[in-house]
Amino acid sequence: MFRNHWFAFIILFLISVIIGCENDPDEIGLELQPGKNRLIVYFSDTSTVKVYSVFEDSIKTSATSTSMFGSFYDPVFGVTNSSICTQIRLSSVAVDFGENPALDSIILALEYTTITFSGDDVISYYGDSTTPQTAYVYEINDSIALDSSYYSNKLISLLEPSIGTKIFVPAPNDSIYVDTIKYKAQLRIPLSEEFGIKILSATETELSSNAEFLRFIKGIYIMPDPVVSPGGGIMFFNLLSSYSRLTLYYHNDENDSLKYNFTVSDASARYMNFGHDYNVADANFLTQLNGDTTLGEDKFYLQPMAGVRAKIDLPYIKNWSKFVSGSDTVTALVNEAKLILTNVNMNDPYQPPPGLVLYRRTANGGATYLDDQSEGTSYFGGTYDTETGEYYFRISRYVQSLISKDSTNYGLYLMISGASLVPNRVLLHGNNPTISENFDKRLKLNLIYTKLAN
């Protein structure tokens, strides 16, 4: 009997729910809202977003896990060069080359490596690997220190002439044989006889410890010859590999076929120097960088390696409540604010960066983190979508703070993530593309919001 009554109660409850659902869904819960006003969710993608590219500041490049080297001529961004400066160290102390050591050869070996993006996206070269490159090696005239920070614009005095030159076609995926032993891909640069003899002629004190040796040989600088026509690229070296080393081949009165290895290690001070020649860059790109910010409406540019970043502004967002309601007495509650950025050319031979970063600008022009970033990458965004050609950032807290006038609107900085370790650049659609069919791909702020009456 009890079970029958319980079953009848369930049937009556379900019928009442079904009847209730036939009412206007917007009415459900209306009696719970203050003043019996409806809470309606709205969508907008018409907020004004202004953007333009500016020159980037220098970035720290010392003690990175990977070193970039090479030159490439990009028809849009001009010529980009990356050089490497590093100490070389003794692999043992109290080195003794024996009686009357004589040079056979001296070789600088740099082991190629790769950089890995999200997922399985791995690249061993950026640009056109068929373009010949030229590497010059110099001895440096200034000391560098492991406990110092070095930036991408750091210039250093070099001793003339160069101690080595090699013209080569990059082969980052081709293993090689050295002394009949097979090794991973390397760039091997023969150094000058004079430099080899200098080392063989070092005093007992100069070879007694690394501290003394680094006073004697302060380090080496490896620089590319700038590529002069479209082509070229950037390669990646693992200087900390045991196979990235300087090897001295010699003989003495007692033995032939001797060798000694000088190494690069975690204890070696090292950094990269980046250079950009914009004189051969695209005219619109240069004009925008030189102050014509209106060109950002069509497209704008991002370049790593201390190249180019972008300024993004939401100039009217603090007055947004007026725009959506005609009154300051209505507050917009931001459910989601999503900034959408789209690649201009998904088929560009220059692969776009795997990630971007977005920062708040400060009163003095600096940059600081957004509160939204604390939610993690899966929420905040910044990762490139290879299928849609888009990046997005969720900046709901930031936009809410501007609408509520809880923070000052200094704007945003958009940059390439990991700009000291990746060479990838990108062109993105601005807020009002010149070509009408690109309008849906424009830079936009998608807002989902609720209007609340005060």
Buried (B, 14 or more C-beta within 10 A) or exposed (E): EEEEEEEEEEEEEEEEEEEEEEEEEEEEEEEEEEEEEEBEEEEBEEBBBBBBBBEBEBBBBBBBEBBBBBBBBBEBBBBBBBBBBBBBBBBEEEBEBBEEBBBBEBBBBBBBBBBEBEEEEEBBBBBBBEBEBBBBBBBBEBEBEEEEEBBBEBEBEBBEEBBBBBEEEBBBEEEBEEEEEEBBBBBBBBBBEEBBBBBBEBEEEBBBBBEBBBEEBBBBBBBBBBBEEBBBBBBBBBBBBEBBBBBBBBBBEEEEEBBBBBBBBEEBBBBBBBBBBBEBBBEBBBEBBEEEBEBBBBBBBBBBBBBBBBBBBBEBBBEBBEBBBEEEEBBBBBBBBBBBBBBBEEEEEBBBBBBBBBBBBEEEEEBEEBBBBEBEEEEBBBBBEBEEBBBBBBBBBBBBBBBBEEBEBBBBBBBBBBBBBBBBBBBBBBBBBEEEEBEEBBBBBBBBBBBBEE
